[in-house]
Amino acid sequence: MVIQHRGQESAGISVFDGTTIGTVKGNGLVEVALPKDELVKLGGHEGIGHVRYSTTGSKSVVNAQPFTVTTAFGMVAVAHNGDITNFSTLKEKYMKDGWVFQTDSDSELVTKLLGKYLTQYDDPVKAIRATMGEIDGAYALTIMINDRLFAVRDPYGLRPLCLGRLDGGYIAVSESAAIDVLRGELIRDIAPGEICEVRKDTFKIYPAPGKHPKSHCMFEWVYFARPDSIIDGVGVYEVRRRIGVILAQECPADVDLVMPVPDSGRAHAIGYAAEAGIPYEEGFMKNRFANRTFIMPDQKQRENAVSMKMNPIKSTVAGKKILIVDDSIVRGTTLKKLVSMLKSAGAKEVHVRVGSPPIIAPCYYGVDMKTRDQFIAASHTVEEIREIIGADSLAYISIPGLIKAIGIGENDLCLACLTGKYPTNIPGEVHRFQSTLSHDF
């Protein structure tokens, strides 16, 4: 449940009991999808878990993970975060070879490729490396092959994955916050292209073969990850606070108070207020039982959820010139509603500052922003967006400002949704750099 924010549609867990892999999974949040009376039936010391946020494949329970298969080598379970960009091409190729697919998920393809190469190589590490040689795009994988557990990160490092030490074992997980909550110790991030075998008493790293350009997703720091996580050695909260500081420097405003769009805009707003010397206030009361709206599966659900999730605190906002800070604008519908709510609550002026530059291009790597008509900034100027959302002023952090706030070089970040330049070969899109992957089996 610590990383429930990464997916709300389904959840699952697979455990090896010494003989077989048992799996429990279902639709909904963890507490619904994984009932305790089912979990107690699972026994063993190795396991993998997953929370799903669908970007490839439908929301059907058949796409819930982990995926499990039986191979000549033994039982295999796979959990996947990210998107395989050549999924359709590979699926079509293998269907012509007679493969049968039960789902429309790219994670099933990964599982079946792994089964194919386990039969061919009779060695889990070689099989995983061969699978990596076929798939492209973004993937952080946890893989259980009988009693052996592996964590795998794509060569670009698009999606996060880290390694920790717990009392009595080791853990690989998308975010370090999960290690903290379990009172463990963060060891390090799993590097792009690495395979890490997690064992009870130790771990073993199989290094990436050769050098490869990195492309860490900027959206993890801006919005997606928990603020108490550390992603690729950089603290998420510190980045968001620095974003606010730089926003205040780049985009000042004459206002009475600064407030966040909770929760993801909070650290941004704290940084802005501190740098600008303007009082910080909480101007929205958030329903703590509401789910994360951005990762809800359709637009109608997101819009209906906004009013249920937020309510202005009239005593804070009435008669005031307010600056609200949000992490990003994708469609603009949420901010339009929030600005309207604040003005209805008596705000004199509402100014908006945004902790991400304008999002203009689709994400193909695991964030559900896939068509250009979703992005208000792709077809409107900043002034037009300001008019649409009803704000008195609107400004975004610059791309150089964001890079400075993250503290990782531009060439090691994926900024494709901001620039339209992609780190992998996407048909019809601009390829940022070309590289040939080498594979040594």
C-alpha positions as CSV (number, residue, x, y, z in Angstrom):
1,M,0.0,0.0,0.0
2,V,3.0,2.3,0.4
3,I,3.2,2.7,-3.4
4,Q,-0.5,2.6,-4.0
5,H,-0.1,6.1,-5.6
6,R,1.6,4.4,-8.6
7,G,-1.6,2.4,-9.5
8,Q,-5.2,2.2,-8.3
9,E,-6.8,-0.1,-10.9
10,S,-5.6,-3.6,-9.7
11,A,-3.1,-5.2,-7.5
12,G,-1.5,-8.6,-7.1
13,I,1.1,-10.7,-5.3
14,S,2.9,-13.9,-6.2
15,V,4.8,-16.1,-3.7
16,F,7.0,-19.2,-4.2
17,D,6.4,-21.7,-1.4
18,G,9.2,-24.1,-2.3
19,T,7.2,-26.1,-4.8
20,T,5.0,-23.7,-6.7
21,I,4.1,-20.0,-7.2
22,G,0.8,-19.0,-5.7
23,T,-0.9,-15.8,-6.9
24,V,-3.6,-13.5,-5.6
25,K,-4.8,-10.6,-7.7
26,G,-7.8,-8.5,-8.5
27,N,-9.2,-5.2,-9.4
28,G,-9.3,-2.2,-7.1
29,L,-7.0,-0.9,-4.3
30,V,-4.7,-3.2,-2.5
31,E,-7.0,-3.7,0.5
32,V,-9.8,-4.8,-1.9
33,A,-7.8,-6.7,-4.5
34,L,-5.8,-8.7,-2.0
35,P,-8.2,-9.9,0.8
36,K,-6.6,-11.1,3.9
37,D,-8.3,-14.5,3.8
38,E,-6.7,-15.1,0.5
39,L,-3.3,-13.8,1.4
40,V,-3.0,-16.1,4.4
41,K,-3.1,-19.0,2.0
42,L,0.2,-17.9,0.4
43,G,3.3,-19.3,2.0
44,G,7.0,-18.8,1.3
45,H,10.0,-16.5,1.6
46,E,10.2,-15.0,-1.9
47,G,7.5,-13.0,-3.6
48,I,6.7,-10.1,-6.0
49,G,3.9,-7.6,-5.9
50,H,2.3,-5.1,-8.3
51,V,-0.1,-2.2,-8.4
52,R,-1.5,-1.4,-11.8
53,Y,-1.9,1.9,-13.6
54,S,-2.9,1.0,-17.2
55,T,-1.2,2.6,-20.1
56,T,-1.1,-0.4,-22.4
57,G,-3.9,-2.9,-22.2
58,S,-7.5,-2.6,-20.9
59,K,-8.6,-2.3,-17.3
60,S,-9.9,-5.9,-17.3
61,V,-8.8,-8.0,-14.3
62,V,-7.1,-10.4,-16.8
63,N,-4.5,-7.7,-17.2
64,A,-3.8,-7.6,-13.4
65,Q,-0.3,-8.5,-12.5
66,P,1.9,-10.4,-11.7
67,F,1.7,-12.6,-14.8
68,T,2.6,-16.3,-14.1
69,V,3.4,-19.1,-16.6
70,T,4.8,-22.6,-16.4
71,T,7.9,-23.3,-18.5
72,A,10.1,-26.2,-19.1
73,F,12.6,-24.5,-16.8
74,G,9.9,-24.1,-14.0
75,M,7.4,-21.5,-12.9
76,V,7.8,-17.8,-13.7
77,A,6.1,-14.7,-12.4
78,V,6.6,-11.2,-13.8
79,A,5.6,-7.7,-12.6
80,H,6.2,-4.8,-14.9
81,N,6.2,-1.0,-14.5
82,G,6.5,1.0,-17.8
83,D,5.5,0.5,-21.5
84,I,7.2,-1.6,-24.1
85,T,7.2,0.6,-27.2
86,N,7.6,-2.2,-29.7
87,F,4.9,-4.3,-28.2
88,S,2.5,-4.3,-31.1
89,T,5.3,-5.2,-33.6
90,L,6.5,-8.1,-31.4
91,K,3.0,-9.3,-30.6
92,E,2.1,-9.4,-34.3
93,K,5.4,-11.2,-35.1
94,Y,4.9,-13.9,-32.5
95,M,1.2,-14.4,-33.3
96,K,2.3,-15.3,-36.8
97,D,4.6,-17.9,-35.2
98,G,1.6,-19.4,-33.5
99,W,1.8,-17.8,-30.1
100,V,-1.5,-17.2,-28.3
101,F,-2.1,-14.2,-26.0
102,Q,-4.8,-14.1,-23.3
103,T,-4.5,-10.4,-22.7
104,D,-3.7,-7.1,-24.5
105,S,-1.0,-6.3,-22.0
106,D,2.7,-5.8,-23.0
107,S,3.6,-7.5,-19.7
108,E,2.3,-10.8,-20.9
109,L,4.6,-10.5,-23.9
110,V,7.6,-10.0,-21.6
111,T,6.6,-13.1,-19.6
112,K,6.3,-15.2,-22.7
113,L,9.5,-14.0,-24.2
114,L,11.2,-14.9,-21.0
115,G,9.7,-18.4,-21.1
116,K,11.0,-18.8,-24.7
117,Y,14.5,-17.8,-23.7
118,L,14.6,-19.9,-20.5
119,T,14.0,-22.9,-22.7
120,Q,16.7,-21.8,-25.2
121,Y,19.4,-20.9,-22.7
122,D,18.5,-22.9,-19.6
123,D,20.0,-19.9,-17.6
124,P,17.8,-17.2,-16.0
125,V,20.3,-14.4,-16.5
126,K,21.0,-15.2,-20.1
127,A,17.2,-15.5,-20.7
128,I,16.5,-12.1,-19.1
129,R,19.3,-10.5,-21.1
130,A,18.0,-12.0,-24.3
131,T,14.5,-10.7,-23.5
132,M,15.9,-7.3,-22.9
133,G,17.5,-7.5,-26.3
134,E,14.1,-7.9,-28.0
135,I,12.0,-5.4,-26.1
136,D,12.4,-1.6,-26.3
137,G,11.0,1.2,-24.2
138,A,10.5,1.6,-20.5
139,Y,10.5,-1.3,-18.0
140,A,11.3,-1.9,-14.4
141,L,10.7,-5.6,-13.8
142,T,10.6,-8.0,-10.9
143,I,10.9,-11.6,-12.0
144,M,10.5,-14.7,-10.0
145,I,11.9,-17.9,-11.6
146,N,11.1,-20.7,-9.2
147,D,13.0,-19.7,-6.0
148,R,15.2,-17.1,-7.7
149,L,14.2,-13.4,-7.7
150,F,15.5,-10.8,-10.1
151,A,15.0,-7.0,-10.5
152,V,15.6,-5.6,-14.0
153,R,15.8,-2.0,-15.2
154,D,15.7,-0.8,-18.8
155,P,18.9,0.5,-20.4
156,Y,17.6,4.1,-20.3
157,G,16.5,4.0,-16.7
158,L,13.2,5.5,-17.7
159,R,11.3,4.0,-14.8
160,P,12.7,3.9,-11.2
161,L,13.9,0.8,-9.4
162,C,16.0,0.6,-6.2
163,L,17.5,-2.0,-3.8
164,G,17.1,-2.1,-0.1
165,R,18.1,-4.2,2.9
166,L,15.5,-5.4,5.4
167,D,15.7,-7.2,8.6
168,G,16.0,-10.8,7.3
169,G,16.3,-10.1,3.6
170,Y,16.5,-7.7,0.7
171,I,13.9,-5.9,-1.4
172,A,13.7,-4.3,-4.9
173,V,11.0,-1.7,-5.3
174,S,10.0,1.2,-7.5
175,E,10.5,3.8,-4.7
176,S,12.7,4.1,-1.7
177,A,9.8,5.2,0.5
178,A,8.6,1.6,0.7
179,I,12.0,0.6,2.1
180,D,11.7,3.4,4.7
181,V,8.3,2.3,5.8
182,L,9.5,-1.2,6.3
183,R,12.3,0.1,8.4
184,G,14.9,-1.0,6.0
185,E,18.0,0.7,4.5
186,L,18.3,2.0,1.0
187,I,21.4,0.5,-0.6
188,R,21.3,2.1,-4.0
189,D,19.3,2.5,-7.2
190,I,19.5,-0.4,-9.7
191,A,21.4,1.2,-12.6
192,P,19.9,1.3,-16.1
193,G,20.5,-2.0,-17.9
194,E,21.4,-3.9,-14.7
195,I,20.0,-7.2,-13.6
196,C,20.0,-7.6,-9.8
197,E,19.5,-11.0,-8.3
198,V,17.9,-10.6,-4.8
199,R,18.7,-13.4,-2.4
200,K,17.9,-13.9,1.3
201,D,21.3,-13.1,2.6
202,T,22.9,-11.1,-0.2
203,F,22.4,-9.8,-3.7
204,K,24.3,-10.1,-7.0
205,I,24.6,-7.5,-9.7
206,Y,24.9,-8.4,-13.4
207,P,26.1,-5.2,-15.0
208,A,24.7,-3.7,-18.1
209,P,26.6,-4.7,-21.2
210,G,28.5,-1.6,-22.4
211,K,27.6,2.0,-22.2
212,H,24.1,3.3,-23.0
213,P,22.6,6.8,-22.9
214,K,20.4,7.4,-19.8
215,S,17.0,9.1,-19.9
216,H,15.4,9.3,-16.5
217,C,11.8,10.4,-16.5
218,M,11.5,14.0,-15.3
219,F,7.8,13.4,-14.4
220,E,8.8,11.1,-11.5
221,W,10.3,14.1,-9.6
222,V,7.6,16.6,-10.7
223,Y,4.6,14.5,-9.9
224,F,4.6,10.8,-9.9
225,A,6.8,9.7,-7.1
226,R,6.1,10.1,-3.4
227,P,7.9,13.2,-2.0
228,D,9.7,11.2,0.6
229,S,11.3,8.9,-2.0
230,I,14.8,9.2,-3.5
231,I,14.9,8.6,-7.2
232,D,18.4,8.0,-8.8
233,G,20.1,9.6,-5.9
234,V,17.9,12.7,-5.9
235,G,15.4,13.5,-3.2
236,V,11.9,14.1,-4.7
237,Y,10.8,16.6,-2.0
238,E,14.0,18.6,-2.4
239,V,13.5,18.8,-6.2
240,R,9.9,20.0,-5.8
241,R,10.9,22.6,-3.3
242,R,13.7,23.8,-5.7
243,I,11.1,24.0,-8.5
244,G,9.1,26.4,-6.4
245,V,12.2,28.5,-5.6
246,I,13.1,28.7,-9.3
247,L,9.4,29.5,-10.2
248,A,9.5,32.4,-7.8
249,Q,12.6,33.7,-9.4
250,E,11.4,33.2,-13.0
251,C,7.7,34.1,-12.5
252,P,7.0,36.6,-9.6
253,A,3.6,37.8,-8.7
254,D,2.0,40.5,-6.6
255,V,-0.2,38.4,-4.3
256,D,-1.3,38.1,-0.7
257,L,-0.6,34.4,-0.2
258,V,0.7,31.3,-1.9
259,M,-1.2,28.0,-1.7
260,P,-0.7,24.6,-3.2
261,V,-3.0,22.3,-5.2
262,P,-2.7,19.4,-2.8
263,D,-0.9,17.2,-2.5
264,S,1.5,17.2,-5.4
265,G,1.9,20.9,-5.5
266,R,2.6,21.4,-1.9
267,A,6.4,21.3,-1.9
268,H,6.5,23.5,-5.0
269,A,4.3,26.1,-3.2
270,I,6.5,26.0,0.0
271,G,9.6,26.7,-2.1
272,Y,7.8,29.5,-4.0
273,A,6.5,31.2,-0.8
274,A,9.9,31.0,1.0
275,E,11.8,32.5,-2.0
276,A,9.2,35.2,-2.7
277,G,8.7,36.1,1.0
278,I,5.0,35.7,0.7
279,P,2.9,33.9,3.3
280,Y,2.1,30.2,2.7
281,E,-1.4,29.0,3.4
282,E,-3.5,25.9,2.9
283,G,-6.5,27.1,0.9
284,F,-8.0,23.8,-0.1
285,M,-9.3,21.1,2.2
286,K,-8.6,17.8,0.6
287,N,-10.7,14.7,1.1
288,R,-8.0,12.3,2.4
289,F,-10.1,9.3,1.2
290,A,-10.2,10.4,-2.4
291,N,-8.0,8.6,-4.9
292,R,-5.4,10.2,-7.1
293,T,-7.2,11.8,-10.0
294,F,-4.5,12.0,-12.6
295,I,-4.1,8.2,-12.8
296,M,-7.9,7.6,-12.9
297,P,-8.6,5.7,-16.1
298,D,-10.9,8.2,-17.9
299,Q,-11.5,11.9,-18.2
300,K,-15.1,11.8,-16.9
301,Q,-14.0,10.1,-13.7
302,R,-11.2,12.7,-13.2
303,E,-13.6,15.6,-13.6
304,N,-16.2,14.2,-11.3
305,A,-13.6,13.5,-8.7
306,V,-12.2,17.1,-8.5
307,S,-15.2,18.5,-6.5
308,M,-15.3,15.5,-4.3
309,K,-11.6,15.8,-3.6
310,M,-11.1,19.6,-3.0
311,N,-13.1,22.3,-1.2
312,P,-11.8,25.9,-0.7
313,I,-11.3,27.2,2.8
314,K,-13.4,30.4,2.5
315,S,-11.8,32.2,5.5
316,T,-8.4,31.8,3.9
317,V,-9.2,32.9,0.4
318,A,-12.0,35.4,0.6
319,G,-10.9,38.9,-0.5
320,K,-7.4,37.8,-1.1
321,K,-5.1,37.9,-4.2
322,I,-4.0,34.2,-4.3
323,L,-1.3,32.4,-6.1
324,I,-1.8,28.6,-6.5
325,V,1.0,26.3,-7.4
326,D,0.4,23.0,-9.3
327,D,2.9,20.4,-10.4
328,S,1.7,20.4,-14.1
329,I,-1.1,21.1,-16.5
330,V,-2.1,18.4,-18.9
331,R,-5.7,18.9,-20.0
332,G,-6.4,22.0,-17.9
333,T,-9.8,20.8,-16.7
334,T,-8.8,20.4,-13.1
335,L,-7.3,23.8,-12.8
336,K,-10.2,25.5,-14.5
337,K,-12.5,24.0,-11.9
338,L,-10.2,24.9,-9.0
339,V,-9.8,28.5,-10.1
340,S,-13.6,28.8,-10.5
341,M,-14.1,27.3,-7.0
342,L,-11.7,29.8,-5.5
343,K,-13.4,32.8,-7.1
344,S,-16.8,31.5,-6.0
345,A,-15.3,31.3,-2.5
346,G,-14.5,35.0,-2.7
347,A,-10.9,35.2,-3.9
348,K,-10.1,38.6,-5.4
349,E,-7.6,37.3,-7.9
350,V,-6.3,33.9,-8.7
351,H,-2.8,33.5,-10.2
352,V,-1.4,30.1,-11.3
353,R,2.2,28.9,-11.4
354,V,3.2,25.5,-12.7
355,G,6.1,23.3,-11.7
356,S,6.5,21.7,-15.1
357,P,7.0,23.4,-18.5
358,P,4.1,23.1,-20.9
359,I,3.4,19.4,-21.8
360,I,3.0,19.2,-25.6
361,A,3.8,15.7,-26.7
362,P,2.7,12.1,-25.8
363,C,4.5,9.8,-23.3
364,Y,5.1,6.3,-24.6
365,Y,6.9,5.2,-21.5
366,G,4.3,4.5,-18.8
367,V,2.5,7.8,-18.1
368,D,-1.0,7.9,-19.5
369,M,-0.6,10.9,-21.8
370,K,-0.7,9.3,-25.2
371,T,-2.5,11.6,-27.6
372,R,-1.7,15.2,-28.5
373,D,-5.3,16.3,-28.3
374,Q,-5.1,15.7,-24.5
375,F,-2.6,18.5,-24.1
376,I,-4.0,22.0,-23.8
377,A,-0.5,23.4,-24.4
378,A,-0.1,21.6,-27.7
379,S,-2.7,23.8,-29.3
380,H,-2.9,26.9,-27.1
381,T,-0.6,29.7,-26.1
382,V,0.0,30.5,-22.4
383,E,-2.3,33.5,-22.6
384,E,-5.0,31.3,-24.2
385,I,-4.7,28.7,-21.5
386,R,-4.9,31.5,-18.9
387,E,-8.2,32.6,-20.4
388,I,-9.5,29.0,-20.6
389,I,-8.8,28.2,-16.9
390,G,-10.0,31.7,-15.8
391,A,-6.8,32.7,-14.0
392,D,-5.6,36.3,-13.6
393,S,-2.1,35.2,-14.6
394,L,-0.4,32.0,-15.6
395,A,3.3,31.1,-15.9
396,Y,5.3,27.8,-16.1
397,I,8.8,27.0,-15.0
398,S,11.3,27.0,-17.9
399,I,12.9,23.8,-19.2
400,P,16.4,25.0,-18.0
401,G,14.8,25.9,-14.6
402,L,13.4,22.4,-14.3
403,I,16.7,20.7,-15.2
404,K,18.5,22.9,-12.6
405,A,15.9,21.9,-10.0
406,I,16.3,18.2,-10.7
407,G,20.1,18.4,-10.6
408,I,20.6,15.8,-13.3
409,G,22.1,16.8,-16.7
410,E,19.8,17.4,-19.6
411,N,21.3,14.5,-21.6
412,D,20.4,12.1,-18.8
413,L,16.7,13.1,-18.5
414,C,13.7,12.2,-20.6
415,L,12.0,15.5,-21.5
416,A,10.1,14.1,-24.4
417,C,6.7,15.3,-23.3
418,L,8.1,18.8,-23.1
419,T,10.3,18.8,-26.3
420,G,8.8,16.1,-28.6
421,K,12.3,14.5,-28.8
422,Y,12.3,10.8,-27.7
423,P,15.1,8.6,-26.4
424,T,13.8,5.5,-28.2
425,N,12.7,5.0,-31.8
426,I,9.0,5.9,-31.9
427,P,7.5,5.7,-35.4
428,G,6.5,9.2,-36.5
429,E,8.3,11.0,-33.7
430,V,11.7,12.7,-33.4
431,H,14.5,10.4,-32.1
432,R,16.7,12.3,-29.7
433,F,19.7,10.0,-30.1
434,Q,20.5,6.7,-31.7
435,S,22.3,3.8,-30.1
436,T,22.8,0.2,-30.8
437,L,22.4,-2.2,-27.9
438,S,25.1,-4.8,-27.5
439,H,24.2,-8.1,-25.9
440,D,26.7,-10.6,-24.5
441,F,25.2,-14.0,-23.6
